Amino acid sequence: VQLQASGGGLVQAGGSLRLSCASSRSIFSFNIMGWYRQAPGKQRELVATINTGDSTNYADSVKGRFTISRDNAKNTVYLQMNSLKPEDTAVYHCNAQRLGPPLYIYWGQGTLVTVSS
């Protein structure tokens, strides 16, 4: 399975970006897909997840600003990021999980988001 993340870049505070995660396999095969991020010197943290029933979950720090969605026909998950803040600067990684058993977890290569103040 390959997860190809794209859409990162440099944006000013208050701006928007949309990240995409394209899967080489049908995303119906994953129970949960999501985005995580890792800022310099910090641990990787959950940003948002979406399951096959379209239920979503967000970190408190991004609620009301970020929206995760999925396009099953394109095997792609998106993360719309609005009202970006400098503290959102990080490498954003796409994640896919098959709960099984056994549990399978897949990671994309990451895309860098830099928010300038």
MMTF fields as JSON, N, C-alpha, C and O atoms, coordinates in Angstrom:
{
  "mmtfVersion": "1.0.0",
  "mmtfProducer": "UNKNOWN",
  "numBonds": 467,
  "numAtoms": 468,
  "numGroups": 117,
  "numChains": 1,
  "numModels": 1,
  "chainsPerModel": [1],
  "groupsPerChain": [117],
  "chainIdList": ["A"],
  "bondAtomList": [4, 2, 8, 6, 12, 10, 16, 14, 20, 18, 24, 22, 28, 26, 32, 30, 36, 34, 40, 38, 44, 42, 48, 46, 52, 50, 56, 54, 60, 58, 64, 62, 68, 66, 72, 70, 76, 74, 80, 78, 84, 82, 88, 86, 92, 90, 96, 94, 100, 98, 104, 102, 108, 106, 112, 110, 116, 114, 120, 118, 124, 122, 128, 126, 132, 130, 136, 134, 140, 138, 144, 142, 148, 146, 152, 150, 156, 154, 160, 158, 164, 162, 168, 166, 172, 170, 176, 174, 180, 178, 184, 182, 188, 186, 192, 190, 196, 194, 200, 198, 204, 202, 208, 206, 212, 210, 216, 214, 220, 218, 224, 222, 228, 226, 232, 230, 236, 234, 240, 238, 244, 242, 248, 246, 252, 250, 256, 254, 260, 258, 264, 262, 268, 266, 272, 270, 276, 274, 280, 278, 284, 282, 288, 286, 292, 290, 296, 294, 300, 298, 304, 302, 308, 306, 312, 310, 316, 314, 320, 318, 324, 322, 328, 326, 332, 330, 336, 334, 340, 338, 344, 342, 348, 346, 352, 350, 356, 354, 360, 358, 364, 362, 368, 366, 372, 370, 376, 374, 380, 378, 384, 382, 388, 386, 392, 390, 396, 394, 400, 398, 404, 402, 408, 406, 412, 410, 416, 414, 420, 418, 424, 422, 428, 426, 432, 430, 436, 434, 440, 438, 444, 442, 448, 446, 452, 450, 456, 454, 460, 458, 464, 462],
  "bondOrderList": [1, 1, 1, 1, 1, 1, 1, 1, 1, 1, 1, 1, 1, 1, 1, 1, 1, 1, 1, 1, 1, 1, 1, 1, 1, 1, 1, 1, 1, 1, 1, 1, 1, 1, 1, 1, 1, 1, 1, 1, 1, 1, 1, 1, 1, 1, 1, 1, 1, 1, 1, 1, 1, 1, 1, 1, 1, 1, 1, 1, 1, 1, 1, 1, 1, 1, 1, 1, 1, 1, 1, 1, 1, 1, 1, 1, 1, 1, 1, 1, 1, 1, 1, 1, 1, 1, 1, 1, 1, 1, 1, 1, 1, 1, 1, 1, 1, 1, 1, 1, 1, 1, 1, 1, 1, 1, 1, 1, 1, 1, 1, 1, 1, 1, 1, 1],
  "groupList": [{"groupName": "VAL", "atomNameList": ["N", "CA", "C", "O"], "elementList": ["N", "C", "C", "O"], "formalChargeList": [0, 0, 0, 0], "bondAtomList": [1, 0, 2, 1, 3, 2], "bondOrderList": [1, 1, 2], "singleLetterCode": "V", "chemCompType": "L-PEPTIDE LINKING"}, {"groupName": "GLN", "atomNameList": ["N", "CA", "C", "O"], "elementList": ["N", "C", "C", "O"], "formalChargeList": [0, 0, 0, 0], "bondAtomList": [1, 0, 2, 1, 3, 2], "bondOrderList": [1, 1, 2], "singleLetterCode": "Q", "chemCompType": "L-PEPTIDE LINKING"}, {"groupName": "LEU", "atomNameList": ["N", "CA", "C", "O"], "elementList": ["N", "C", "C", "O"], "formalChargeList": [0, 0, 0, 0], "bondAtomList": [1, 0, 2, 1, 3, 2], "bondOrderList": [1, 1, 2], "singleLetterCode": "L", "chemCompType": "L-PEPTIDE LINKING"}, {"groupName": "ALA", "atomNameList": ["N", "CA", "C", "O"], "elementList": ["N", "C", "C", "O"], "formalChargeList": [0, 0, 0, 0], "bondAtomList": [1, 0, 2, 1, 3, 2], "bondOrderList": [1, 1, 2], "singleLetterCode": "A", "chemCompType": "L-PEPTIDE LINKING"}, {"groupName": "SER", "atomNameList": ["N", "CA", "C", "O"], "elementList": ["N", "C", "C", "O"], "formalChargeList": [0, 0, 0, 0], "bondAtomList": [1, 0, 2, 1, 3, 2], "bondOrderList": [1, 1, 2], "singleLetterCode": "S", "chemCompType": "L-PEPTIDE LINKING"}, {"groupName": "GLY", "atomNameList": ["N", "CA", "C", "O"], "elementList": ["N", "C", "C", "O"], "formalChargeList": [0, 0, 0, 0], "bondAtomList": [1, 0, 2, 1, 3, 2], "bondOrderList": [1, 1, 2], "singleLetterCode": "G", "chemCompType": "PEPTIDE LINKING"}, {"groupName": "ARG", "atomNameList": ["N", "CA", "C", "O"], "elementList": ["N", "C", "C", "O"], "formalChargeList": [0, 0, 0, 0], "bondAtomList": [1, 0, 2, 1, 3, 2], "bondOrderList": [1, 1, 2], "singleLetterCode": "R", "chemCompType": "L-PEPTIDE LINKING"}, {"groupName": "CYS", "atomNameList": ["N", "CA", "C", "O"], "elementList": ["N", "C", "C", "O"], "formalChargeList": [0, 0, 0, 0], "bondAtomList": [1, 0, 2, 1, 3, 2], "bondOrderList": [1, 1, 2], "singleLetterCode": "C", "chemCompType": "L-PEPTIDE LINKING"}, {"groupName": "ILE", "atomNameList": ["N", "CA", "C", "O"], "elementList": ["N", "C", "C", "O"], "formalChargeList": [0, 0, 0, 0], "bondAtomList": [1, 0, 2, 1, 3, 2], "bondOrderList": [1, 1, 2], "singleLetterCode": "I", "chemCompType": "L-PEPTIDE LINKING"}, {"groupName": "PHE", "atomNameList": ["N", "CA", "C", "O"], "elementList": ["N", "C", "C", "O"], "formalChargeList": [0, 0, 0, 0], "bondAtomList": [1, 0, 2, 1, 3, 2], "bondOrderList": [1, 1, 2], "singleLetterCode": "F", "chemCompType": "L-PEPTIDE LINKING"}, {"groupName": "ASN", "atomNameList": ["N", "CA", "C", "O"], "elementList": ["N", "C", "C", "O"], "formalChargeList": [0, 0, 0, 0], "bondAtomList": [1, 0, 2, 1, 3, 2], "bondOrderList": [1, 1, 2], "singleLetterCode": "N", "chemCompType": "L-PEPTIDE LINKING"}, {"groupName": "MET", "atomNameList": ["N", "CA", "C", "O"], "elementList": ["N", "C", "C", "O"], "formalChargeList": [0, 0, 0, 0], "bondAtomList": [1, 0, 2, 1, 3, 2], "bondOrderList": [1, 1, 2], "singleLetterCode": "M", "chemCompType": "L-PEPTIDE LINKING"}, {"groupName": "TRP", "atomNameList": ["N", "CA", "C", "O"], "elementList": ["N", "C", "C", "O"], "formalChargeList": [0, 0, 0, 0], "bondAtomList": [1, 0, 2, 1, 3, 2], "bondOrderList": [1, 1, 2], "singleLetterCode": "W", "chemCompType": "L-PEPTIDE LINKING"}, {"groupName": "TYR", "atomNameList": ["N", "CA", "C", "O"], "elementList": ["N", "C", "C", "O"], "formalChargeList": [0, 0, 0, 0], "bondAtomList": [1, 0, 2, 1, 3, 2], "bondOrderList": [1, 1, 2], "singleLetterCode": "Y", "chemCompType": "L-PEPTIDE LINKING"}, {"groupName": "PRO", "atomNameList": ["N", "CA", "C", "O"], "elementList": ["N", "C", "C", "O"], "formalChargeList": [0, 0, 0, 0], "bondAtomList": [1, 0, 2, 1, 3, 2], "bondOrderList": [1, 1, 2], "singleLetterCode": "P", "chemCompType": "L-PEPTIDE LINKING"}, {"groupName": "LYS", "atomNameList": ["N", "CA", "C", "O"], "elementList": ["N", "C", "C", "O"], "formalChargeList": [0, 0, 0, 0], "bondAtomList": [1, 0, 2, 1, 3, 2], "bondOrderList": [1, 1, 2], "singleLetterCode": "K", "chemCompType": "L-PEPTIDE LINKING"}, {"groupName": "GLU", "atomNameList": ["N", "CA", "C", "O"], "elementList": ["N", "C", "C", "O"], "formalChargeList": [0, 0, 0, 0], "bondAtomList": [1, 0, 2, 1, 3, 2], "bondOrderList": [1, 1, 2], "singleLetterCode": "E", "chemCompType": "L-PEPTIDE LINKING"}, {"groupName": "THR", "atomNameList": ["N", "CA", "C", "O"], "elementList": ["N", "C", "C", "O"], "formalChargeList": [0, 0, 0, 0], "bondAtomList": [1, 0, 2, 1, 3, 2], "bondOrderList": [1, 1, 2], "singleLetterCode": "T", "chemCompType": "L-PEPTIDE LINKING"}, {"groupName": "ASP", "atomNameList": ["N", "CA", "C", "O"], "elementList": ["N", "C", "C", "O"], "formalChargeList": [0, 0, 0, 0], "bondAtomList": [1, 0, 2, 1, 3, 2], "bondOrderList": [1, 1, 2], "singleLetterCode": "D", "chemCompType": "L-PEPTIDE LINKING"}, {"groupName": "HIS", "atomNameList": ["N", "CA", "C", "O"], "elementList": ["N", "C", "C", "O"], "formalChargeList": [0, 0, 0, 0], "bondAtomList": [1, 0, 2, 1, 3, 2], "bondOrderList": [1, 1, 2], "singleLetterCode": "H", "chemCompType": "L-PEPTIDE LINKING"}],
  "groupTypeList": [0, 1, 2, 1, 3, 4, 5, 5, 5, 2, 0, 1, 3, 5, 5, 4, 2, 6, 2, 4, 7, 3, 4, 4, 6, 4, 8, 9, 4, 9, 10, 8, 11, 5, 12, 13, 6, 1, 3, 14, 5, 15, 1, 6, 16, 2, 0, 3, 17, 8, 10, 17, 5, 18, 4, 17, 10, 13, 3, 18, 4, 0, 15, 5, 6, 9, 17, 8, 4, 6, 18, 10, 3, 15, 10, 17, 0, 13, 2, 1, 11, 10, 4, 2, 15, 14, 16, 18, 17, 3, 0, 13, 19, 7, 10, 3, 1, 6, 2, 5, 14, 14, 2, 13, 8, 13, 12, 5, 1, 5, 17, 2, 0, 17, 0, 4, 4],
  "groupIdList": [1, 2, 3, 4, 5, 6, 7, 8, 9, 10, 11, 12, 13, 14, 15, 16, 17, 18, 19, 20, 21, 22, 23, 24, 25, 26, 27, 28, 29, 30, 31, 32, 33, 34, 35, 36, 37, 38, 39, 40, 41, 42, 43, 44, 45, 46, 47, 48, 49, 50, 51, 52, 53, 54, 55, 56, 57, 58, 59, 60, 61, 62, 63, 64, 65, 66, 67, 68, 69, 70, 71, 72, 73, 74, 75, 76, 77, 78, 79, 80, 81, 82, 83, 84, 85, 86, 87, 88, 89, 90, 91, 92, 93, 94, 95, 96, 97, 98, 99, 100, 101, 102, 103, 104, 105, 106, 107, 108, 109, 110, 111, 112, 113, 114, 115, 116, 117],
  "secStructList": [7, 7, 3, 3, 3, 3, 7, 7, 3, 3, 3, 3, 6, 6, 7, 7, 3, 3, 3, 3, 3, 3, 3, 1, 1, 7, 4, 4, 4, 7, 1, 3, 3, 3, 3, 3, 3, 3, 7, 6, 6, 1, 7, 7, 3, 3, 3, 3, 3, 3, 3, 6, 6, 7, 7, 3, 3, 3, 7, 6, 6, 6, 6, 6, 6, 3, 3, 3, 3, 3, 3, 4, 4, 4, 6, 3, 3, 3, 3, 3, 3, 7, 1, 7, 7, 4, 4, 4, 7, 3, 3, 3, 3, 3, 3, 3, 3, 3, 7, 1, 1, 1, 7, 3, 3, 3, 3, 7, 7, 7, 3, 3, 3, 3, 3, 3, 7],
  "xCoordList": [0.853, 0.0, 0.89, 1.845, 0.552, 1.263, 0.28, -0.814, 0.692, -0.092, 0.734, 1.823, 0.22, 0.946, 0.313, -0.786, 1.025, 0.538, 1.056, 2.19, 0.219, 0.607, -0.192, -1.145, 0.213, -0.532, 0.096, -0.421, 1.198, 1.863, 2.524, 2.627, 2.97, 3.642, 3.782, 3.575, 4.141, 4.32, 3.101, 2.689, 2.538, 1.348, 1.444, 2.057, 0.848, 0.83, -0.236, -1.216, -0.036, -1.032, -2.387, -2.493, -3.414, -4.763, -5.137, -6.299, -4.154, -4.392, -4.917, -5.197, -5.041, -5.607, -4.742, -4.046, -4.807, -4.203, -5.094, -5.832, -5.022, -5.718, -4.716, -4.064, -4.608, -3.74, -4.533, -5.723, -3.848, -4.461, -3.635, -2.408, -4.3, -3.63, -4.254, -5.387, -3.513, -3.995, -3.487, -2.291, -4.401, -4.059, -3.952, -4.706, -3.005, -2.861, -3.882, -4.049, -4.561, -5.591, -6.907, -6.918, -7.996, -9.294, -9.359, -9.019, -9.798, -9.837, -10.967, -11.059, -11.829, -12.83, -12.172, -12.764, -10.926, -10.242, -9.673, -9.174, -9.746, -9.223, -10.367, -11.295, -10.303, -11.335, -11.254, -12.269, -10.031, -9.798, -8.693, -7.689, -8.888, -7.811, -7.683, -8.651, -6.464, -6.289, -5.008, -4.205, -4.856, -3.68, -3.059, -3.744, -1.757, -0.961, 0.079, 0.363, 0.631, 1.667, 2.787, 2.594, 3.96, 5.114, 5.872, 6.427, 5.883, 6.617, 8.055, 8.321, 8.978, 10.384, 10.524, 10.022, 11.209, 11.459, 10.283, 10.35, 9.201, 8.007, 7.62, 8.067, 6.782, 6.291, 5.182, 4.511, 5.012, 3.92, 2.593, 2.438, 1.643, 0.339, -0.794, -0.657, -1.91, -3.111, -3.656, -3.712, -4.056, -4.733, -6.216, -7.074, -6.514, -7.902, -7.993, -7.062, -9.125, -9.386, -10.798, -11.672, -11.0, -12.328, -12.452, -11.508, -13.618, -13.782, -14.691, -15.149, -14.942, -15.717, -17.161, -17.858, -17.607, -18.954, -18.976, -20.001, -17.839, -17.678, -17.741, -17.95, -17.566, -17.428, -16.025, -15.042, -15.955, -14.674, -14.274, -15.099, -12.978, -12.417, -11.293, -10.484, -11.243, -10.249, -9.511, -10.066, -8.253, -7.541, -8.185, -8.673, -8.184, -8.805, -8.183, -8.87, -6.916, -6.202, -6.623, -6.333, -7.302, -7.685, -9.198, -9.668, -9.951, -11.413, -11.926, -11.519, -12.83, -13.398, -12.57, -13.035, -11.341, -10.47, -10.148, -10.03, -10.01, -9.645, -10.843, -11.674, -10.925, -11.979, -11.369, -10.687, -11.624, -11.165, -12.337, -13.48, -12.039, -13.08, -12.465, -11.244, -13.31, -12.837, -13.608, -14.802, -12.92, -13.548, -13.271, -12.177, -14.261, -14.058, -13.749, -12.977, -14.343, -14.12, -12.668, -12.132, -12.042, -10.666, -9.664, -8.457, -10.172, -9.3, -8.4, -7.201, -9.002, -8.246, -8.935, -10.16, -8.111, -8.578, -7.973, -6.814, -8.769, -8.336, -8.319, -9.024, -7.499, -7.516, -7.544, -6.538, -8.7, -8.839, -8.443, -9.027, -7.454, -6.94, -7.171, -6.617, -7.976, -8.284, -7.768, -7.465, -7.677, -7.23, -5.939, -5.821, -4.999, -3.751, -2.972, -2.978, -2.3, -1.503, -0.047, 0.218, 0.885, 2.295, 2.505, 3.368, 1.732, 1.885, 1.376, 1.549, 0.75, 0.359, 1.524, 1.402, 2.643, 3.812, 4.294, 4.572, 4.391, 4.788, 4.847, 4.412, 5.395, 5.258, 3.991, 3.824, 3.104, 1.816, 1.897, 2.285, 1.52, 1.59, 0.195, -0.652, -0.015, -1.253, -1.139, -0.066, -2.237, -2.255, -3.482, -4.561, -3.315, -4.448, -4.344, -3.256, -5.485, -5.493, -6.548, -7.694, -6.126, -7.061, -7.053, -6.028, -8.194, -8.217, -8.111, -7.696, -8.491, -8.294, -9.13, -10.276, -8.598, -7.149, -6.637, -7.412, -5.358, -4.389, -4.514, -5.167, -3.883, -3.88, -2.798, -1.644, -3.18, -2.228, -2.292, -3.374, -1.135, -1.038, -0.085, 1.027, -0.519, 0.272, 0.48, -0.397, 1.669, 2.017, 2.46, 3.126, 2.079, 2.595, 3.898, 4.346, 4.5, 5.836, 5.832, 6.887, 4.724, 4.65, 4.758, 5.417, 4.099, 4.179, 4.343, 3.653, 5.257, 5.608, 4.665, 4.439, 4.125, 3.308, 4.045, 4.388, 4.28, 4.952, 4.046, 3.646, 3.726, 2.858, 3.691, 4.221, 3.797, 4.582, 3.691, 2.509, 4.28, 3.514, 3.54, 2.947],
  "yCoordList": [-1.185, 0.0, 1.236, 1.338, 2.179, 3.459, 4.586, 4.635, 5.476, 6.662, 7.867, 8.097, 8.627, 9.766, 11.06, 11.431, 11.735, 13.004, 14.164, 14.144, 15.163, 16.351, 17.545, 17.404, 18.731, 19.935, 20.847, 21.934, 20.433, 21.287, 22.474, 22.545, 23.406, 24.582, 25.655, 25.422, 26.841, 27.997, 28.91, 29.266, 29.278, 30.127, 31.096, 30.783, 32.255, 33.216, 32.844, 32.173, 33.281, 33.058, 33.586, 34.669, 32.796, 33.137, 32.555, 32.598, 32.01, 31.439, 30.016, 29.476, 29.423, 28.078, 27.205, 27.689, 25.917, 24.902, 23.674, 23.435, 22.897, 21.622, 20.514, 20.507, 19.592, 18.439, 17.287, 17.119, 16.502, 15.325, 14.092, 14.159, 12.982, 11.697, 10.69, 10.251, 10.331, 9.393, 7.997, 7.789, 7.053, 5.673, 4.814, 4.992, 3.885, 2.963, 1.833, 1.06, 1.748, 0.737, 1.425, 2.543, 0.778, 1.342, 1.706, 0.895, 2.932, 3.356, 2.675, 2.809, 1.944, 1.139, 0.026, -0.503, -0.329, -1.415, -0.975, -1.802, 0.317, 0.831, 1.24, 1.924, 0.827, 1.202, 2.686, 3.361, 3.168, 4.553, 5.143, 4.488, 6.37, 7.13, 8.454, 8.977, 8.987, 10.223, 10.948, 10.524, 12.056, 12.888, 13.07, 13.294, 12.964, 13.242, 14.289, 14.485, 14.945, 15.922, 15.847, 15.436, 16.257, 16.282, 17.581, 17.824, 18.403, 19.664, 19.415, 18.432, 20.283, 20.107, 19.988, 20.826, 18.942, 18.746, 18.236, 18.152, 17.893, 17.409, 16.026, 15.574, 15.367, 14.053, 14.178, 15.205, 13.107, 13.079, 13.091, 12.414, 13.858, 13.96, 13.812, 14.112, 13.339, 13.19, 14.558, 15.468, 14.697, 15.906, 15.617, 16.284, 14.616, 14.294, 12.896, 12.418, 12.241, 10.937, 10.883, 11.655, 9.95, 9.702, 8.21, 7.569, 7.644, 6.211, 5.916, 6.831, 4.648, 4.266, 4.742, 4.816, 5.063, 5.609, 7.124, 7.748, 7.714, 9.175, 9.874, 11.085, 9.137, 9.783, 10.374, 9.757, 11.566, 12.271, 12.554, 12.582, 12.763, 13.071, 14.072, 13.932, 15.085, 16.147, 16.408, 16.258, 16.8, 17.311, 18.631, 19.386, 18.902, 20.13, 21.366, 22.361, 21.304, 22.469, 22.849, 23.958, 21.947, 22.232, 22.25, 22.553, 21.935, 21.916, 23.275, 24.313, 23.251, 24.483, 25.131, 26.055, 24.655, 25.23, 24.211, 24.574, 22.956, 21.909, 21.005, 20.789, 20.481, 19.54, 18.388, 18.592, 17.184, 15.989, 15.432, 15.447, 14.945, 14.378, 13.292, 13.145, 12.547, 11.461, 11.419, 11.713, 11.05, 10.835, 9.383, 9.041, 8.541, 7.102, 6.781, 5.866, 7.525, 7.258, 7.536, 6.889, 8.498, 8.856, 8.223, 8.434, 7.448, 6.819, 7.852, 7.64, 8.952, 10.085, 10.647, 10.745, 11.01, 11.688, 13.089, 13.28, 14.054, 15.455, 16.027, 15.561, 17.041, 17.821, 19.288, 19.838, 19.911, 21.338, 22.089, 21.893, 22.941, 23.674, 25.158, 25.754, 25.747, 27.179, 27.877, 27.238, 29.183, 29.999, 29.441, 29.264, 29.176, 28.556, 29.47, 30.694, 28.825, 29.532, 29.059, 27.954, 29.884, 29.442, 28.107, 27.323, 27.845, 26.588, 25.376, 24.243, 25.595, 24.474, 24.01, 23.009, 24.719, 24.337, 22.956, 22.716, 22.049, 20.666, 19.892, 20.364, 18.691, 17.732, 16.942, 16.357, 16.925, 16.246, 14.894, 14.796, 13.866, 12.499, 11.908, 12.056, 11.238, 10.513, 9.13, 8.528, 8.635, 7.358, 6.567, 7.129, 5.247, 4.372, 3.137, 2.601, 2.691, 1.554, 0.529, 0.865, -0.729, -1.842, -2.517, -3.047, -2.498, -2.921, -4.426, -4.909, -5.178, -6.631, -7.293, -6.885, -8.363, -8.652, -9.367, -10.032, -9.244, -8.416, -6.947, -6.592, -6.095, -4.673, -4.321, -4.725, -3.558, -3.032, -1.509, -0.922, -0.882, 0.578, 0.991, 0.472, 1.916, 2.412, 3.918, 4.644, 4.366, 5.785, 6.296, 5.589, 7.537, 8.218, 8.912, 8.881, 9.531, 10.096, 11.458, 11.914, 12.109, 13.408, 14.56, 14.47, 15.65, 16.878, 18.037, 18.098, 18.952, 20.026, 21.211, 21.719, 21.635, 22.841, 23.856, 23.575, 25.032, 26.095, 27.312, 27.818, 27.775, 28.937, 30.079, 29.976, 31.157, 32.304, 33.31, 33.456, 33.989, 34.966, 36.341, 37.28],
  "zCoordList": [0.0, 0.0, 0.0, 0.771, -0.89, -0.912, -0.639, -1.202, 0.228, 0.536, 0.105, 0.629, -0.84, -1.394, -0.894, -1.306, -0.002, 0.542, -0.297, -0.776, -0.467, -1.217, -0.734, 0.031, -1.193, -0.887, 0.135, 0.392, 0.725, 1.696, 1.027, -0.198, 1.86, 1.321, 2.37, 3.561, 1.903, 2.77, 2.641, 1.537, 3.785, 3.784, 4.956, 5.976, 4.811, 5.908, 6.925, 6.602, 8.137, 9.177, 8.723, 8.149, 8.995, 8.564, 7.223, 6.82, 6.532, 5.215, 5.276, 6.346, 4.089, 3.968, 3.071, 2.178, 3.334, 2.476, 2.483, 3.44, 1.411, 1.389, 1.094, 0.05, 2.021, 1.835, 1.226, 1.494, 0.405, -0.197, 0.126, 0.206, 0.31, 0.538, -0.412, -0.213, -1.437, -2.439, -2.116, -1.91, -2.076, -1.738, -2.996, -3.953, -2.976, -4.105, -4.022, -4.966, -2.879, -2.664, -2.351, -1.835, -2.653, -2.331, -0.849, 0.012, -0.559, 0.843, 1.607, 2.827, 0.895, 1.583, 2.39, 3.331, 2.01, 2.708, 4.053, 4.816, 4.345, 5.614, 6.523, 6.092, 7.773, 8.73, 9.087, 9.256, 9.195, 9.607, 8.741, 8.465, 8.323, 7.686, 8.412, 8.965, 8.401, 9.149, 8.816, 7.985, 9.502, 9.381, 10.761, 11.759, 10.774, 11.965, 11.579, 10.397, 12.561, 12.264, 13.29, 14.434, 12.837, 13.725, 13.504, 12.433, 14.536, 14.495, 14.946, 15.639, 14.566, 14.967, 16.482, 17.232, 16.916, 18.334, 19.133, 20.359, 18.444, 19.143, 18.647, 17.593, 19.431, 19.044, 18.001, 17.896, 17.24, 16.283, 17.027, 18.044, 16.521, 17.177, 16.174, 14.988, 16.695, 15.88, 15.494, 16.321, 14.231, 13.782, 13.568, 14.146, 12.734, 12.419, 11.843, 11.195, 12.083, 11.488, 10.936, 11.332, 10.009, 9.445, 9.226, 8.766, 9.554, 9.363, 8.174, 7.489, 7.94, 6.761, 6.849, 5.837, 8.056, 8.227, 8.179, 8.453, 7.83, 7.741, 9.098, 9.16, 10.161, 11.468, 11.572, 11.162, 12.121, 12.189, 13.629, 14.542, 13.789, 15.094, 14.894, 13.977, 15.755, 15.589, 16.896, 17.984, 16.764, 17.917, 18.339, 17.498, 19.629, 20.124, 19.474, 19.246, 19.183, 18.66, 17.243, 16.794, 16.53, 15.146, 14.941, 13.844, 15.968, 15.832, 15.389, 15.912, 14.413, 13.9, 12.81, 12.143, 12.622, 11.582, 10.482, 9.311, 10.855, 9.893, 9.629, 10.51, 8.412, 8.046, 7.264, 6.26, 7.736, 7.023, 6.223, 6.68, 5.029, 4.179, 3.309, 3.249, 2.648, 1.805, 0.502, 0.467, -0.572, -1.875, -2.232, -2.681, -2.03, -2.247, -3.703, -3.992, -4.607, -6.034, -6.435, -7.335, -5.766, -6.079, -5.12, -5.241, -4.167, -3.156, -2.483, -2.305, -2.123, -1.589, -0.354, -0.287, 0.618, 1.815, 1.813, 1.443, 2.227, 2.215, 3.626, 4.521, 3.791, 5.022, 4.612, 4.165, 4.769, 4.505, 5.769, 6.835, 5.63, 6.785, 6.579, 5.655, 7.425, 7.362, 8.614, 9.622, 8.528, 9.675, 10.264, 11.477, 9.412, 9.858, 10.787, 10.654, 11.735, 12.731, 12.64, 12.167, 13.089, 13.063, 13.784, 13.39, 14.826, 15.567, 14.795, 15.246, 13.638, 12.779, 11.907, 11.201, 11.946, 11.165, 11.583, 12.757, 10.614, 10.897, 9.591, 8.541, 9.688, 8.595, 8.855, 9.925, 7.883, 8.015, 7.309, 6.144, 8.05, 7.544, 7.416, 8.297, 6.298, 6.083, 6.714, 6.711, 7.249, 7.951, 7.553, 7.366, 7.423, 7.137, 8.019, 8.231, 8.53, 9.45, 9.055, 8.756, 9.064, 8.981, 10.34, 10.77, 11.019, 12.409, 12.58, 13.633, 11.534, 11.589, 12.642, 12.832, 13.394, 13.458, 12.214, 11.527, 11.914, 12.639, 12.274, 11.292, 13.074, 12.833, 11.815, 11.96, 10.778, 9.812, 9.863, 9.854, 9.915, 9.918, 8.807, 8.707, 7.985, 6.87, 7.017, 7.486, 6.601, 6.668, 5.304, 4.548, 5.001, 3.829, 4.17, 5.316, 3.183, 3.358, 4.024, 4.467, 4.113, 4.766, 3.803, 2.767, 4.158, 3.389, 4.372, 5.389, 4.062, 4.984, 4.84, 3.742, 5.96, 6.031, 6.898, 8.047, 6.338, 7.07, 7.088, 6.039, 8.278, 8.436, 9.014, 10.12, 8.259, 8.712, 9.428, 9.116, 10.382, 11.173, 10.534, 11.066]
}
